[in-house]
């Protein structure tokens, strides 16, 4: 039934639940998993505040005037995919990883089109209506614009 499952992964627990669901589906259908992580400058700052494996020399690395700024940023963000990649590899499922900077909903929909995804699997924080009105919902936008079905995995 499925040959390509696209999983949006941001390093959070809901994203890991979405990945677990994709692994379960891939095992049953021999599909490949495409893992995408999208980030913005605001995400980098947020991760630093949460202490998510932020490197000790971050001020130096992530200074836009540093010649290695883009490389340092990409290496840091790629660390978020290490655990999920290991999980998929251990399950014996073919894996393709992509990291991109930009708007999450746009990047996910574009990548789904590029790989001819059969299904997009993503989590949702399930914000209330006021938050959706102010900032929108990535999951809602993916559902409206994806070229394929979308599976939303919610928090318990």
N, C-alpha and C positions, 0 to 999 in steps of 0.2 A: 504494500500500500504506500509506504513512504520510502523515498530514496534520499531525500535531503531535508534535515531538520535544522532550522536556524534558531540558536539560543542566544538571547540577549543576556549578557552577564556583566554585572557591575560590582561584583565582589561581596554582595550582601547575602544574607541568609535566604531571602525569598528567591534570589537568582539561583542559589544552589538548589533549592527545591525545584525550580524550573528545569535545571540541568538534570536532576535525578529523574524527573518525568520524561525528559527527552531520551535519556539513556534507556529507561524502561521501554519506551516506544521503539527505539532503534534496535534493541535486542530482539524484539518481536518481528521486526520488518527488515532487518539488515540494512538500515539506512545509515548514511554518514551524518555526522554532526558538524555543523558550522557554528563556531563560537565567536561572537562579536562583543567587544567591549568598546564603548564610546565614552569619551570624556571631554570635559571643557576645562578651562582655567579655574573655574569655580570648584570643580570636582577635586582638582589637585589640592586646593586650599582646604576643602572639607576633609579630605583623607588625612592631610597633615594634622588637622585638629583632632581627629579620632586616633591618630598615632598608627595608622595602617601601614606598617613596614616602611615608614618614611625614612629615607637615608639620613645619616648624621650630617652629611655635607650638603643638605638640600638647598640651603640658601645660595651656595656657590653653584650647584648644579642647575637649579631652576631660575637663575638670573637670566633674563632674556638677552643680556649683553654677553653672556658666555657663548663661545663658539659651539660648544657641545650641548647647548640647551635642548634642542629638539631630540637629540639622541638620548640624553639623560631622561627626559620626560618619557620617551617611548620605552626605554628599559624599565623605568619605574612602573609604568602602567602594565607592561607585559608581565610583571610579577603577580598581578592579580589573576592572570590566567593559568598560573602554574598548578594550583590545586585542582581546578576543574579539568585541566588537560590531563593531569595524572589520573584522575578518576575515570575519564573517558577511555584513556589508553589501557587502563587496567581491565576495563570491561570489554576490550578487544574491538572497539568501534573506531572506524576511520574518523579522524578529526582534522578540521581545518580551522585555524585561528586567524582572526583579524582584529586589529586595534585601530581605531580611527578617532580623530578629534572632530567634534561637531555637535549637531543637534541629534539626540538619540533617536527620536521617531523617524527623522529623515534618513539617517544612516542605516537604520534597521530595514526600512522599506526598500531603499535603494539596493542594499546587499541581498535582500530576499529576491528582488527582481534579477539581479546579476547572476545568482546561483540557481535560479528557477526553483526556489524552495517550495517544498510540498506543505510545510507547516512552520510557522514561527511560534516558538515557545518562549514566553516571557513572564516575569513576575509583575505584581502590582502592589504598591504600598496601600492601596485602597483608601486614599485620602477622601475626606468628606466633600460635599458639594461646594462649600465656600472656597476650599483650596483649589478645586478643579476650575472654578470660575476665574480665580486670580492667576493661576499658573498653568492651567490645562493638565491633561493627563497623557503621558507618553503612551500608555496602553490604549487609551481611546483613539489616539491618532493612528497608532499602528493598525488597529482593527479597521478603521475607516479607509486606510490607504494601502494596506498590504495586498499583494497580488495572489495571496493564498490564504487558507484558513489560519486563524491565530488561536493558540491555546493560552489562556491566562491562568497562572498559578497564583493563588492568593495566600496571604498569611493565615495561619490557623486562628 
